[in-house]
Amino acid sequence: MDGKTRAIVLIKYKPMIEEFKKAIAEERKKGASEARIATIIHYVETSAFDIDPEAMEMMRLELAEAAKATSPGTGTVQ
């Protein structure tokens, strides 16, 4: 995926990514374990979406990064 296409896809999905980040942060505030967060990410990764596989891979990486950004620990999802 070229840079221009990536930028367009990110603009389109930015609101969803931000809401996902808020939802993960809220789960963490409620005491969700890293295993629970990983399960949520896995669900997103494996759910059937009508989206180009290359765009889906980019979204997977963005959502994982959003989840990592909310981690109070090392910044990695275990």
C-alpha positions, 0 to 999 in steps of 0.5 A: 500500500502506497503512502497516499492510500495509507493516509486515505485509509487512516483518515477514513478509520481514524474515528474508529481507531480513537474510539477503540483506544478509548474503549481499551483504556476504559477496559484497563481502568476496570482492571482488564488483564493483558490477556483480556486486551489480547482477546479483544485485539484477536477478535478484531483481527479475526472478525469478518470485515469486508475490507481489503486484506492489505488495508486490514493488516494496516488496521490491525497494526493501528489497533494493536498500537492503540491498545499498546498506547493505553498500557500502563506497563511496558507499552507492549501487549502480552 
